[in-house]
């Protein structure tokens, strides 16, 4: 399984989208500041993830979630969570 995930920065309230084969390890790396793209945006919170059967599906889904439509989808999907 591969996982597409969205992290929310508590520092700037912006989201980061990525994919991985090991979600727990990847989140720990983000949390510990070992991922260059998010180390200055900590602390981070895992707000969404999806499981995909293979890497190709995960990369396609990640690319979609980074588009305007994908960002709207996440916002709609998490509406009560993000506003409450």
C-alpha positions in Angstrom: 0.0 0.0 0.0 1.0 3.6 -0.6 -0.5 6.5 1.2 -1.3 10.1 0.1 -1.4 12.4 3.0 -2.0 16.0 3.9 -0.3 17.7 6.8 -1.4 21.1 8.2 1.2 23.4 9.7 0.2 24.9 13.0 2.8 27.7 12.3 1.3 29.1 9.1 -1.9 27.1 8.8 -1.0 25.9 5.3 -1.2 22.3 4.0 1.5 20.0 2.7 0.6 17.1 0.5 2.8 14.1 -0.2 2.8 10.3 -0.6 4.7 7.5 1.0 4.8 3.7 1.5 5.2 4.0 5.3 2.9 6.7 6.7 3.9 6.4 10.3 7.7 6.7 9.6 7.1 9.6 7.1 5.1 11.5 9.6 7.7 11.0 12.3 10.4 12.3 9.8 8.2 15.4 9.2 7.6 15.9 12.9 11.3 15.6 13.8 12.3 18.2 11.1 14.1 15.7 8.9 12.2 16.6 5.8 13.6 19.8 4.2 10.3 21.1 2.8 8.5 21.1 6.1 11.1 21.5 8.8 10.5 25.3 9.1 6.8 24.8 9.3 6.6 22.7 12.4 4.6 21.7 14.3 2.6 19.7 11.9 -0.7 17.8 12.2 -1.8 14.9 10.0 -5.3 15.9 8.8 -6.0 13.5 6.0 -4.7 10.4 4.2 -5.8 7.9 1.6 -4.5 4.4 0.8 -3.6 3.5 -2.7 -2.8 0.0 -4.1 0.3 1.1 -6.0 2.8 3.9 -6.4 1.4 5.1 -9.7 -2.1 5.6 -8.2 -0.6 7.4 -5.2 1.5 9.8 -7.4 -1.5 10.6 -9.6 -3.7 11.2 -6.5 -1.0 13.4 -4.9 -0.8 15.5 -8.1 -4.5 15.9 -8.2 -4.7 17.0 -4.5 -2.1 19.7 -5.2 -4.4 21.3 -7.9 -7.0 23.9 -7.2 -9.7 21.2 -7.6 -7.9 18.9 -5.2 -7.5 21.5 -2.6 -11.2 22.2 -2.8 -11.9 18.5 -2.4 -9.8 18.4 0.8 -11.5 21.5 2.1 -14.9 20.1 1.4 -14.1 16.7 2.8 -12.7 18.2 6.0 -15.1 21.1 6.3 -16.4 20.3 9.8 -13.0 19.4 11.0 -11.2 22.5 9.7 -13.9 25.0 10.8 -14.7 23.4 14.2 
